[in-house]
């Protein structure tokens, strides 16, 4: 099992696939892969479900009688006005449902990141690094002045000026221009 794959219970799988627990049991009898401990690999179950159940439903088409009902609902005026047909709307809804399931699966697997959390983390790290870099001349000037036998205040002034110029240049550079 892959590192990002989770082993889940029938209940958790039912929730992820928007099925009942009983339907998950039926799927296990139909060949849904199960781990030895009674748990189910979320990623493997998702792939199996899409391959065996969703794909066959798409190939099979609508249930008998539905075609007649759809034809009754669709009026010729709908097609002539350029409005989508019922079948097109159903396909679009199914595509949205599958995308929503993929996103939910990604969230359960932990492979999705929250944009706001990432921004907050990057901003906090930027503030810490900026502060550390701007304070570096005062931390290092005494040590360097002793090693180089230079007046500390003169060394601090030059280091501080150089660091601030560097930080100003970095702030003006675009993200793609950072070297």
N, CA, C and O of each residue as an XYZ file, in Angstrom:
716
protein
N       0.864     -1.181      0.000
C       0.000      0.000      0.000
C       0.900      1.230      0.000
O       1.864      1.299      0.762
N       0.586      2.194     -0.850
C       1.367      3.429     -0.969
C       1.280      4.246      0.304
O       0.328      4.123      1.075
N       2.290      5.085      0.514
C       2.346      5.897      1.724
C       1.129      6.813      1.872
O       0.613      6.993      2.975
N       0.669      7.399      0.738
C      -0.451      8.338      0.792
C      -1.794      7.618      0.848
O      -2.821      8.255      1.082
N      -1.806      6.284      0.635
C      -3.045      5.524      0.649
C      -3.427      5.224      2.089
O      -2.569      4.952      2.930
N      -4.732      5.277      2.362
C      -5.219      5.013      3.708
C      -6.020      3.724      3.709
O      -6.719      3.423      2.741
N      -5.923      2.971      4.777
C      -6.785      1.817      4.981
C      -7.986      2.317      5.773
O      -7.827      2.916      6.837
N      -9.188      2.072      5.255
C     -10.393      2.594      5.876
C     -11.381      1.465      6.155
O     -11.274      0.372      5.598
N     -12.329      1.749      7.015
C     -13.389      0.788      7.314
C     -14.468      0.879      6.239
O     -14.436      1.764      5.384
N     -15.435     -0.060      6.294
C     -16.553     -0.028      5.345
C     -17.325      1.286      5.476
O     -17.728      1.879      4.475
N     -17.526      1.731      6.706
C     -18.285      2.959      6.940
C     -17.580      4.165      6.323
O     -18.215      5.000      5.680
N     -16.263      4.250      6.524
C     -15.501      5.365      5.975
C     -15.506      5.330      4.440
O     -15.609      6.371      3.791
N     -15.394      4.120      3.865
C     -15.426      3.992      2.411
C     -16.803      4.384      1.881
O     -16.910      5.074      0.867
N     -17.855      3.941      2.567
C     -19.216      4.287      2.153
C     -19.386      5.800      2.139
O     -19.985      6.347      1.213
N     -18.869      6.475      3.147
C     -18.967      7.929      3.222
C     -18.181      8.580      2.082
O     -18.650      9.542      1.473
N     -16.981      8.056      1.792
C     -16.135      8.642      0.740
C     -16.756      8.471     -0.642
O     -16.646      9.361     -1.485
N     -17.410      7.329     -0.881
C     -18.002      7.073     -2.189
C     -19.480      7.441     -2.256
O     -20.128      7.263     -3.287
N     -20.006      7.957     -1.141
C     -21.424      8.330     -1.041
C     -22.335      7.138     -1.326
O     -23.274      7.215     -2.118
N     -22.019      6.030     -0.647
C     -22.791      4.803     -0.753
C     -23.260      4.406      0.636
O     -22.863      5.006      1.634
N     -24.118      3.377      0.689
C     -24.499      2.832      1.990
C     -23.489      1.757      2.386
O     -22.757      1.235      1.545
N     -23.463      1.439      3.665
C     -22.568      0.401      4.155
C     -22.942     -0.944      3.523
O     -22.070     -1.753      3.206
N     -24.251     -1.173      3.344
C     -24.712     -2.400      2.707
C     -24.220     -2.517      1.277
O     -23.866     -3.608      0.830
N     -24.194     -1.386      0.540
C     -23.716     -1.404     -0.837
C     -22.230     -1.714     -0.880
O     -21.764     -2.391     -1.798
N     -21.478     -1.226      0.105
C     -20.042     -1.540      0.174
C     -19.870     -3.043      0.372
O     -18.989     -3.646     -0.241
N     -20.700     -3.659      1.222
C     -20.636     -5.107      1.429
C     -20.923     -5.845      0.119
O     -20.254     -6.827     -0.202
N     -21.917     -5.369     -0.633
C     -22.223     -5.979     -1.925
C     -21.024     -5.873     -2.870
O     -20.687     -6.829     -3.568
N     -20.390     -4.710     -2.882
C     -19.234     -4.504     -3.749
C     -18.083     -5.425     -3.366
O     -17.348     -5.890     -4.237
N     -17.917     -5.693     -2.074
C     -16.878     -6.626     -1.625
C     -17.144     -8.023     -2.191
O     -16.211     -8.726     -2.577
N     -18.411     -8.419     -2.238
C     -18.773     -9.713     -2.821
C     -18.579     -9.719     -4.333
O     -18.352    -10.772     -4.929
N     -18.668     -8.541     -4.954
C     -18.488     -8.431     -6.403
C     -17.021     -8.312     -6.799
O     -16.710     -8.282     -7.990
N     -16.109     -8.242     -5.823
C     -14.687     -8.217     -6.145
C     -13.921     -6.995     -5.699
O     -12.744     -6.863     -6.036
N     -14.544     -6.089     -4.948
C     -13.833     -4.915     -4.433
C     -12.665     -5.400     -3.574
O     -12.878     -6.175     -2.642
N     -11.436     -4.964     -3.865
C     -10.269     -5.457     -3.118
C     -10.314     -5.057     -1.641
O     -10.638     -3.922     -1.292
N      -9.979     -6.022     -0.794
C     -10.005     -5.811      0.655
C      -8.657     -6.237      1.226
O      -8.064     -7.215      0.772
N      -8.180     -5.502      2.218
C      -6.931     -5.852      2.879
C      -7.195     -7.019      3.831
O      -8.349     -7.291      4.163
N      -6.172     -7.692      4.262
C      -6.327     -8.871      5.115
C      -6.996     -8.590      6.452
O      -7.634     -9.483      7.009
N      -6.875     -7.398      6.977
C      -7.408     -7.085      8.302
C      -8.853     -6.609      8.266
O      -9.350     -6.089      9.265
N      -9.538     -6.773      7.141
C     -10.926     -6.353      7.035
C     -11.093     -4.895      6.627
O     -12.211     -4.425      6.415
N      -9.988     -4.191      6.521
C     -10.054     -2.795      6.093
C      -9.854     -2.745      4.582
O      -9.504     -3.748      3.959
N     -10.076     -1.589      4.009
C     -10.062     -1.444      2.553
C      -9.133     -0.296      2.189
O      -9.159      0.768      2.807
N      -8.310     -0.536      1.167
C      -7.427      0.522      0.662
C      -8.289      1.539     -0.058
O      -8.958      1.210     -1.037
N      -8.276      2.783      0.426
C      -9.131      3.829     -0.131
C      -8.819      4.078     -1.600
O      -9.727      4.188     -2.423
N      -7.540      4.167     -1.925
C      -7.140      4.450     -3.299
C      -7.507      3.286     -4.225
O      -8.045      3.507     -5.310
N      -7.221      2.058     -3.808
C      -7.543      0.892     -4.631
C      -9.056      0.753     -4.798
O      -9.531      0.420     -5.884
N      -9.812      1.006     -3.733
C     -11.271      0.917     -3.798
C     -11.822      1.961     -4.760
O     -12.736      1.672     -5.532
N     -11.281      3.158     -4.719
C     -11.734      4.230     -5.603
C     -11.499      3.851     -7.064
O     -12.380      4.013     -7.909
N     -10.277      3.337     -7.352
C      -9.969      2.932     -8.730
C     -10.879      1.789     -9.171
O     -11.405      1.818    -10.284
N     -11.075      0.781     -8.316
C     -11.921     -0.361     -8.649
C     -13.353      0.101     -8.895
O     -13.995     -0.344     -9.847
N     -13.849      0.977     -8.056
C     -15.223      1.458     -8.172
C     -15.427      2.196     -9.490
O     -16.422      1.976    -10.179
N     -14.486      3.071     -9.840
C     -14.618      3.812    -11.089
C     -14.511      2.879    -12.298
O     -15.228      3.053    -13.283
N     -13.618      1.893    -12.223
C     -13.402      0.988    -13.347
C     -14.590      0.042    -13.537
O     -15.047     -0.155    -14.663
N     -15.085     -0.536    -12.461
C     -16.106     -1.566    -12.573
C     -17.538     -1.052    -12.492
O     -18.403     -1.550    -13.213
N     -17.806     -0.093    -11.654
C     -19.186      0.333    -11.443
C     -19.516      1.557    -12.288
O     -20.455      1.518    -13.083
N     -18.761      2.643    -12.132
C     -19.043      3.873    -12.872
C     -18.907      3.654    -14.380
O     -19.732      4.129    -15.160
N     -17.857      2.929    -14.786
C     -17.619      2.712    -16.216
C     -18.745      1.881    -16.820
O     -19.219      2.195    -17.911
N     -19.180      0.831    -16.135
C     -20.243     -0.008    -16.695
C     -21.563      0.755    -16.742
O     -22.349      0.559    -17.669
N     -21.821      1.610    -15.776
C     -23.052      2.409    -15.791
C     -23.034      3.393    -16.954
O     -24.068      3.639    -17.574
N     -21.872      3.953    -17.250
C     -21.753      4.893    -18.354
C     -21.926      4.177    -19.692
O     -22.597      4.688    -20.588
N     -21.313      2.974    -19.829
C     -21.428      2.214    -21.067
C     -22.859      1.722    -21.282
O     -23.366      1.722    -22.404
N     -23.491      1.309    -20.207
C     -24.827      0.721    -20.274
C     -25.857      1.748    -20.712
O     -26.809      1.411    -21.416
N     -25.678      2.981    -20.308
C     -26.623      4.024    -20.677
C     -27.769      4.091    -19.695
O     -27.713      3.476    -18.630
N     -28.800      4.824    -20.035
C     -29.915      4.992    -19.103
C     -30.726      3.711    -18.956
O     -30.675      2.823    -19.807
N     -31.470      3.633    -17.867
C     -32.336      2.484    -17.612
C     -33.432      2.437    -18.669
O     -33.813      3.475    -19.210
N     -33.950      1.228    -18.974
C     -35.038      1.119    -19.946
C     -36.216      1.976    -19.494
O     -36.520      2.050    -18.303
N     -36.857      2.604    -20.427
C     -38.001      3.457    -20.106
C     -37.588      4.892    -19.854
O     -38.375      5.815    -20.066
N     -36.354      5.088    -19.401
C     -35.874      6.439    -19.127
C     -35.728      7.221    -20.431
O     -35.957      8.429    -20.478
N     -35.339      6.498    -21.494
C     -35.160      7.147    -22.783
C     -36.485      7.761    -23.249
O     -36.524      8.889    -23.740
N     -37.579      6.985    -23.082
C     -38.885      7.467    -23.493
C     -39.295      8.679    -22.652
O     -39.809      9.670    -23.172
N     -39.050      8.574    -21.313
C     -39.400      9.690    -20.427
C     -38.590     10.930    -20.773
O     -39.110     12.046    -20.760
N     -37.302     10.727    -21.084
C     -36.443     11.859    -21.445
C     -36.946     12.508    -22.730
O     -36.976     13.733    -22.849
N     -37.341     11.675    -23.689
C     -37.825     12.202    -24.957
C     -39.099     13.011    -24.748
O     -39.324     14.020    -25.415
N     -39.933     12.550    -23.808
C     -41.163     13.274    -23.530
C     -40.861     14.638    -22.908
O     -41.545     15.623    -23.186
N     -39.817     14.682    -22.055
C     -39.483     15.938    -21.368
C     -38.809     16.932    -22.298
O     -38.981     18.143    -22.159
N     -38.040     16.413    -23.248
C     -37.290     17.294    -24.140
C     -38.201     17.746    -25.270
O     -38.751     16.935    -26.015
N     -38.341     18.998    -25.372
C     -39.184     19.506    -26.446
C     -38.299     19.987    -27.575
O     -37.161     20.392    -27.338
N     -38.801     19.950    -28.798
C     -38.004     20.437    -29.929
C     -37.596     21.893    -29.755
O     -36.569     22.327    -30.278
N     -38.413     22.648    -29.014
C     -38.082     24.058    -28.825
C     -36.813     24.227    -27.996
O     -36.108     25.225    -28.147
N     -36.509     23.253    -27.110
C     -35.283     23.312    -26.296
C     -34.058     23.251    -27.187
O     -33.136     24.055    -27.043
N     -34.048     22.298    -28.105
C     -32.893     22.138    -28.984
C     -32.744     23.327    -29.923
O     -31.626     23.770    -30.187
N     -33.857     23.849    -30.429
C     -33.761     24.945    -31.372
C     -33.310     26.244    -30.709
O     -32.773     27.130    -31.376
N     -33.526     26.359    -29.394
C     -33.110     27.574    -28.684
C     -31.657     27.503    -28.227
O     -31.135     28.463    -27.658
N     -30.998     26.361    -28.476
C     -29.602     26.220    -28.071
C     -29.441     25.888    -26.596
O     -28.336     25.993    -26.064
N     -30.508     25.493    -25.928
C     -30.438     25.114    -24.516
C     -29.982     23.669    -24.416
O     -30.236     22.882    -25.328
N     -29.314     23.303    -23.329
C     -28.859     21.913    -23.196
C     -30.044     20.958    -23.006
O     -31.079     21.317    -22.445
N     -29.851     19.743    -23.491
C     -30.884     18.724    -23.320
C     -30.752     18.120    -21.928
O     -29.767     18.353    -21.228
N     -31.745     17.352    -21.545
C     -31.718     16.696    -20.243
C     -30.513     15.765    -20.136
O     -29.848     15.713    -19.101
N     -30.242     15.043    -21.198
C     -29.096     14.115    -21.198
C     -27.783     14.881    -20.995
O     -26.921     14.430    -20.241
N     -27.623     16.006    -21.642
C     -26.404     16.810    -21.480
C     -26.276     17.324    -20.050
O     -25.185     17.347    -19.481
N     -27.389     17.730    -19.488
C     -27.364     18.191    -18.095
C     -27.014     17.054    -17.148
O     -26.281     17.255    -16.179
N     -27.536     15.854    -17.423
C     -27.219     14.698    -16.572
C     -25.742     14.349    -16.668
O     -25.112     14.039    -15.656
N     -25.184     14.397    -17.869
C     -23.749     14.113    -18.038
C     -22.906     15.150    -17.296
O     -21.920     14.808    -16.644
N     -23.295     16.397    -17.399
C     -22.555     17.462    -16.711
C     -22.637     17.267    -15.197
O     -21.641     17.428    -14.491
N     -23.832     16.919    -14.701
C     -23.991     16.686    -13.267
C     -23.130     15.510    -12.813
O     -22.516     15.572    -11.747
N     -23.076     14.447    -13.602
C     -22.251     13.286    -13.256
C     -20.767     13.653    -13.249
O     -20.016     13.191    -12.390
N     -20.346     14.480    -14.200
C     -18.949     14.920    -14.237
C     -18.610     15.730    -12.993
O     -17.531     15.573    -12.421
N     -19.524     16.592    -12.575
C     -19.313     17.388    -11.357
C     -19.257     16.470    -10.141
O     -18.420     16.656     -9.257
N     -20.143     15.481    -10.095
C     -20.161     14.544     -8.968
C     -18.837     13.769     -8.884
O     -18.280     13.600     -7.799
N     -18.343     13.303    -10.030
C     -17.071     12.582    -10.031
C     -15.927     13.478     -9.583
O     -15.053     13.043     -8.832
N     -15.925     14.726    -10.038
C     -14.864     15.660     -9.632
C     -14.925     15.916     -8.133
O     -13.895     15.975     -7.463
N     -16.152     16.070     -7.607
C     -16.326     16.281     -6.170
C     -15.810     15.067     -5.389
O     -15.172     15.224     -4.348
N     -16.086     13.859     -5.891
C     -15.594     12.647     -5.233
C     -14.075     12.582     -5.260
O     -13.451     12.175     -4.280
N     -13.468     12.989     -6.397
C     -12.007     13.006     -6.487
C     -11.416     13.978     -5.469
O     -10.414     13.671     -4.823
N     -12.036     15.146     -5.326
C     -11.545     16.130     -4.362
C     -11.705     15.619     -2.934
O     -10.817     15.805     -2.103
N     -12.834     14.977     -2.648
C     -13.059     14.418     -1.320
C     -12.035     13.331     -1.030
O     -11.504     13.251      0.078
N     -11.760     12.499     -2.021
C     -10.758     11.455     -1.860
C      -9.389     12.066     -1.589
O      -8.660     11.605     -0.710
N      -9.042     13.100     -2.342
C      -7.766     13.778     -2.113
C      -7.678     14.358     -0.720
O      -6.625     14.308     -0.084
N      -8.779     14.907     -0.245
C      -8.807     15.468      1.106
C      -8.639     14.364      2.145
O      -7.895     14.532      3.111
N      -9.328     13.231      1.956
C      -9.209     12.115      2.895
C      -7.800     11.532      2.896
O      -7.288     11.130      3.940
N      -7.178     11.489      1.720
C      -5.823     10.954      1.616
C      -4.779     11.936      2.138
O      -3.641     11.549      2.405
N      -5.159     13.195      2.283
C      -4.216     14.198      2.753
C      -3.326     14.731      1.643
O      -2.286     15.326      1.927
N      -3.706     14.534      0.386
C      -2.878     14.998     -0.721
C      -3.250     16.406     -1.192
O      -2.594     16.952     -2.080
N      -4.297     17.000     -0.607
C      -4.673     18.365     -0.949
C      -4.190     19.325      0.134
O      -4.169     18.979      1.315
N      -3.811     20.507     -0.267
C      -3.352     21.519      0.672
C      -4.365     22.650      0.724
O      -4.970     23.003     -0.288
N      -4.545     23.212      1.909
C      -5.416     24.357      2.074
C      -4.617     25.606      1.705
O      -3.599     25.903      2.329
N      -5.077     26.327      0.702
C      -4.360     27.492      0.184
C      -4.096     28.530      1.265
O      -3.000     29.084      1.343
N      -5.086     28.792      2.090
C      -4.919     29.800      3.143
C      -3.875     29.372      4.170
O      -3.108     30.203      4.657
N      -3.839     28.078      4.504
C      -2.828     27.591      5.448
C      -1.433     27.718      4.858
O      -0.490     28.081      5.560
N      -1.299     27.420      3.574
C       0.006     27.538      2.910
C       0.454     28.995      2.897
O       1.607     29.294      3.206
N      -0.455     29.902      2.539
C      -0.106     31.335      2.524
C       0.317     31.813      3.911
O       1.309     32.528      4.051
N      -0.435     31.415      4.933
C      -0.109     31.829      6.298
C       1.264     31.301      6.715
O       2.044     32.016      7.344
N       1.558     30.043      6.361
C       2.858     29.452      6.704
C       3.997     30.167      5.984
O       5.034     30.460      6.578
N       3.791     30.443      4.695
C       4.832     31.128      3.921
C       5.044     32.543      4.451
O       6.183     32.992      4.578
N       3.962     33.244      4.760
C       4.089     34.604      5.301
C       4.816     34.605      6.638
O       5.677     35.454      6.874
N       4.480     33.666      7.513
C       5.144     33.587      8.820
C       6.631     33.291      8.647
O       7.472     33.891      9.317
N       6.950     32.361      7.746
C       8.359     32.024      7.513
C       9.095     33.215      6.909
O      10.244     33.471      7.270
N       8.462     33.942      6.004
C       9.070     35.119      5.401
C       9.387     36.161      6.469
O      10.472     36.743      6.470
N       8.437     36.397      7.379
C       8.658     37.374      8.452
C       9.829     36.962      9.336
O      10.657     37.795      9.705
N       9.898     35.673      9.677
C      10.997     35.177     10.515
C      12.340     35.350      9.808
O      13.303     35.834     10.402
N      12.399     34.951      8.531
C      13.653     35.035      7.783
C      14.076     36.489      7.570
O      15.255     36.818      7.703
N      13.127     37.353      7.244
C      13.453     38.774      7.049
C      14.021     39.377      8.328
O      15.026     40.087      8.301
N      13.372     39.088      9.435
C      13.832     39.608     10.720
C      15.235     39.089     11.050
O      16.087     39.844     11.517
N      15.467     37.802     10.807
C      16.783     37.208     11.087
C      17.869     37.849     10.226
O      18.961     38.145     10.711
N      17.563     38.061      8.949
C      18.555     38.658      8.046
C      18.831     40.107      8.433
O      19.986     40.532      8.434
N      17.797     40.867      8.760
C      17.994     42.277      9.129
C      18.730     42.422     10.459
O      19.416     43.422     10.670
N      18.605     41.465     11.345
C      19.298     41.520     12.642
C      20.699     40.918     12.592
O      21.452     41.039     13.558
N      21.055     40.286     11.508
C      22.347     39.616     11.401
C      23.532     40.570     11.611
O      24.462     40.190     12.323
N      23.561     41.780     11.041
C      24.722     42.649     11.262
C      24.988     42.933     12.746
O      26.147     42.960     13.160
N      23.952     43.141     13.544
C      24.189     43.433     14.962
C      24.685     42.186     15.706
O      25.420     42.311     16.686
N      24.296     40.990     15.257
C      24.754     39.762     15.921
C      26.198     39.431     15.570
O      26.926     38.896     16.406
N      26.623     39.737     14.356
C      27.922     39.275     13.886
C      29.014     40.349     13.938
O      30.198     40.011     13.903
N      28.646     41.634     14.021
C      29.646     42.697     13.908
C      30.697     42.656     15.026
O      31.870     42.920     14.761
N      30.314     42.337     16.253
C      31.302     42.279     17.347
C      32.313     41.172     17.089
O      33.514     41.369     17.272
N      31.834     40.021     16.669
C      32.720     38.880     16.411
C      33.675     39.175     15.249
O      34.868     38.887     15.334
N      33.147     39.749     14.169
C      33.986     40.063     13.009
C      34.972     41.191     13.297
O      36.116     41.159     12.841
N      34.526     42.176     14.047
C      35.439     43.285     14.338
C      36.637     42.817     15.151
O      37.751     43.304     14.956
N      36.415     41.875     16.059
C      37.528     41.332     16.840
C      38.448     40.503     15.953
O      39.670     40.592     16.074
N      37.870     39.698     15.061
C      38.686     38.847     14.189
C      39.464     39.660     13.159
O      40.588     39.302     12.809
N      38.874     40.750     12.670
C      39.507     41.546     11.619
C      40.226     42.789     12.152
O      40.871     43.520     11.401
N      40.100     43.011     13.465
C      40.700     44.172     14.111
C      40.230     45.474     13.445
O      41.027     46.324     13.048
N      38.876     45.591     13.339
C      38.228     46.772     12.767
C      37.290     47.324     13.825
O      36.777     46.576     14.658
N      37.068     48.617     13.795
C      36.151     49.238     14.755
C      34.741     48.667     14.540
O      34.236     48.628     13.418
N      34.125     48.231     15.634
C      32.834     47.543     15.567
C      31.733     48.429     14.984
O      30.947     47.960     14.161
N      31.660     49.688     15.390
C      30.582     50.554     14.908
C      30.683     50.797     13.400
O      29.665     50.874     12.713
N      31.910     50.919     12.889
C      32.109     51.101     11.456
C      31.698     49.840     10.691
O      31.023     49.922      9.665
N      32.111     48.671     11.198
C      31.756     47.396     10.566
C      30.241     47.196     10.585
O      29.654     46.791      9.582
N      29.607     47.480     11.729
C      28.157     47.332     11.841
C      27.448     48.223     10.826
O      26.510     47.779     10.164
N      27.884     49.472     10.695
C      27.251     50.409      9.771
C      27.332     49.894      8.339
O      26.346     49.950      7.605
N      28.496     49.394      7.937
C      28.679     48.893      6.565
C      27.867     47.613      6.331
O      27.208     47.479      5.299
N      27.911     46.683      7.273
C      27.141     45.438      7.135
C      25.634     45.729      7.083
O      24.920     45.186      6.240
N      25.170     46.568      7.970
C      23.750     46.910      8.028
C      23.301     47.552      6.719
O      22.233     47.228      6.198
N      24.108     48.453      6.194
C      23.787     49.122      4.936
C      23.728     48.110      3.785
O      22.813     48.150      2.962
N      24.706     47.209      3.735
C      24.745     46.203      2.661
C      23.553     45.251      2.756
O      22.953     44.923      1.731
N      23.200     44.806      3.945
C      22.065     43.891      4.126
C      20.760     44.575      3.730
O      19.921     43.968      3.064
N      20.587     45.807      4.125
C      19.348     46.522      3.783
C      19.241     46.769      2.278
O      18.146     46.692      1.721
N      20.376     47.069      1.602
C      20.366     47.208      0.141
C      19.965     45.882     -0.508
O      19.155     45.841     -1.434
N      20.556     44.803      0.003
C      20.247     43.472     -0.513
C      18.755     43.154     -0.352
O      18.123     42.667     -1.289
N      18.196     43.423      0.821
C      16.778     43.132      1.072
C      15.877     44.002      0.191
O      14.830     43.541     -0.264
N      16.267     45.238     -0.049
C      15.496     46.133     -0.919
C      15.505     45.612     -2.352
O      14.471     45.619     -3.020
N      16.668     45.158     -2.829
C      16.764     44.601     -4.185
C      15.912     43.345     -4.312
O      15.246     43.145     -5.327
N      15.930     42.490     -3.277
C      15.140     41.253     -3.306
C      13.651     41.564     -3.314
O      12.871     40.861     -3.956
N      13.261     42.599     -2.612
C      11.844     42.956     -2.559
C      11.356     43.478     -3.910
O      10.197     43.273     -4.269
N      12.224     44.146     -4.653
C      11.849     44.675     -5.957
C      11.830     43.603     -7.038
O      11.111     43.739     -8.028
N      12.612     42.535     -6.861
C      12.679     41.468     -7.866
C      11.383     40.668     -7.845
O      10.833     40.391     -6.779
N      10.906     40.303     -9.015
C       9.722     39.448     -9.109
C      10.076     38.024     -8.716
O      11.252     37.675     -8.611
N       9.065     37.210     -8.502
C       9.283     35.821     -8.072
C      10.094     35.060     -9.107
O      10.995     34.305     -8.740
N       9.800     35.236    -10.385
C      10.522     34.542    -11.433
C      11.959     35.028    -11.592
O      12.791     34.331    -12.173
N      12.250     36.218    -11.079
C      13.589     36.808    -11.227
C      14.511     36.476    -10.065
O      15.690     36.827    -10.098
N      13.994     35.801     -9.030
C      14.819     35.507     -7.867
C      15.890     34.521     -8.262
O      15.603     33.460     -8.816
N      17.134     34.879     -7.973
C      18.250     34.005     -8.321
C      18.993     33.569     -7.094
O      19.969     32.825     -7.195
